[in-house]
Amino acid sequence: MDRDRNASLGMVRPKTANNKEKEVLTQLHLELLLRDAGMASAENAASDAWKARAVELIEQFSASYRPFTANQVRESLQQEGYDLDHRCAMGGLFVKAARAGLIEGIGFTKNNITGGHAGHLKIWMGT
């Protein structure tokens, strides 16, 4: 009887996740943990000077309020003589910038650099 009364008042008991939903959520959580660990590992391999300059460039591109990609940051680093052996560290820096509210993803384009395997490349913009 309380169940009918609660329903009539608009109070609905929250649905509990079934085993399949729990399995999917656990798998997603694991994938996110592995992604974050991989980004941290790549970032730790890069020099402090490389990371600092990459962050400065992300901030500069962000301040322009024009769309940009990680490739543009990589090209700027290369033009300034920075080693691109740590280009995998770039992803972690972009994720941090997005979490800090500095940039946001606005779309995707085709990655046209050597080693990009014609995959998707995120387009970013300053917030």
C-alpha positions as CSV (number, residue, x, y, z in Angstrom):
1,M,0.0,0.0,0.0
2,D,2.9,2.4,0.7
3,R,4.2,1.7,-2.7
4,D,1.0,2.9,-4.3
5,R,0.9,6.0,-2.1
6,N,4.5,6.8,-2.9
7,A,3.9,6.4,-6.6
8,S,0.9,8.7,-6.5
9,L,3.1,11.3,-4.8
10,G,5.6,11.1,-7.6
11,M,8.2,9.3,-5.5
12,V,9.7,6.4,-7.4
13,R,12.3,4.0,-6.1
14,P,15.5,4.2,-8.0
15,K,16.2,1.3,-10.3
16,T,19.1,-0.9,-9.2
17,A,21.6,-1.9,-11.8
18,N,21.4,-5.5,-13.0
19,N,24.5,-7.7,-13.3
20,K,25.0,-6.9,-17.0
21,E,24.8,-3.2,-16.3
22,K,27.3,-3.6,-13.4
23,E,29.6,-5.5,-15.7
24,V,29.5,-2.8,-18.3
25,L,30.1,-0.1,-15.7
26,T,33.0,-2.0,-14.2
27,Q,34.6,-2.5,-17.7
28,L,34.2,1.2,-18.4
29,H,35.8,2.1,-15.1
30,L,38.7,-0.2,-15.8
31,E,39.2,1.3,-19.3
32,L,39.3,4.8,-17.9
33,L,41.8,3.8,-15.2
34,L,44.0,2.1,-17.8
35,R,43.7,5.2,-20.1
36,D,44.7,7.5,-17.3
37,A,47.6,5.3,-16.3
38,G,48.9,5.2,-19.9
39,M,48.7,9.0,-20.2
40,A,50.5,9.4,-16.9
41,S,53.3,7.0,-18.0
42,A,53.7,8.9,-21.3
43,E,53.7,12.2,-19.6
44,N,56.3,11.1,-17.0
45,A,58.7,10.1,-19.9
46,A,58.7,13.7,-21.3
47,S,61.1,16.3,-20.0
48,D,59.8,19.1,-17.8
49,A,60.9,21.7,-20.3
50,W,59.0,19.9,-23.1
51,K,55.8,19.6,-21.0
52,A,56.1,23.3,-19.8
53,R,56.4,24.5,-23.4
54,A,53.6,22.3,-24.6
55,V,51.3,23.6,-21.9
56,E,52.3,27.2,-22.8
57,L,51.4,26.5,-26.5
58,I,48.0,24.9,-25.5
59,E,47.3,28.1,-23.5
60,Q,48.3,30.3,-26.4
61,F,46.2,28.4,-28.9
62,S,43.3,28.4,-26.4
63,A,43.5,32.2,-26.0
64,S,43.1,32.7,-29.7
65,Y,39.5,31.3,-29.4
66,R,40.0,29.6,-32.8
67,P,39.8,25.8,-33.3
68,F,43.1,24.0,-33.1
69,T,44.4,20.4,-32.8
70,A,47.3,18.7,-31.1
71,N,49.1,18.5,-34.4
72,Q,49.4,22.3,-34.4
73,V,51.0,22.2,-31.0
74,R,53.3,19.4,-32.1
75,E,54.3,21.4,-35.2
76,S,55.1,24.5,-33.0
77,L,57.2,22.4,-30.7
78,Q,59.1,20.9,-33.6
79,Q,59.7,24.4,-35.2
80,E,61.1,25.5,-31.8
81,G,63.5,22.5,-31.8
82,Y,61.8,20.3,-29.2
83,D,62.1,16.6,-29.6
84,L,58.9,14.9,-30.6
85,D,59.8,11.5,-29.1
86,H,57.2,12.3,-26.4
87,R,54.3,13.1,-28.6
88,C,52.2,10.5,-26.7
89,A,52.4,12.7,-23.7
90,M,50.4,15.4,-25.5
91,G,47.1,13.6,-24.9
92,G,47.5,13.8,-21.1
93,L,48.2,17.5,-21.3
94,F,45.1,18.1,-23.4
95,V,43.0,16.1,-21.0
96,K,44.3,18.1,-18.1
97,A,43.6,21.4,-19.9
98,A,40.1,20.3,-20.7
99,R,39.4,19.2,-17.1
100,A,40.7,22.6,-15.9
101,G,38.2,24.3,-18.2
102,L,40.8,25.9,-20.4
103,I,39.7,24.1,-23.6
104,E,36.8,22.0,-24.8
105,G,36.5,19.5,-27.6
106,I,34.3,20.8,-30.5
107,G,34.6,18.0,-33.1
108,F,37.0,15.7,-34.9
109,T,39.0,15.8,-38.1
110,K,41.1,13.2,-40.0
111,N,44.6,12.9,-38.7
112,N,46.9,13.5,-41.6
113,I,50.4,13.4,-40.0
114,T,52.8,10.5,-40.5
115,G,52.1,7.9,-37.8
116,G,48.6,9.2,-37.3
117,H,47.1,6.3,-39.2
118,A,44.4,8.5,-40.6
119,G,42.6,8.2,-37.3
120,H,40.3,10.8,-35.7
121,L,42.0,13.9,-34.3
122,K,40.1,16.0,-31.8
123,I,39.5,19.7,-32.5
124,W,39.8,21.9,-29.5
125,M,38.8,25.5,-28.7
126,G,39.4,27.8,-25.8
127,T,36.6,28.3,-23.4
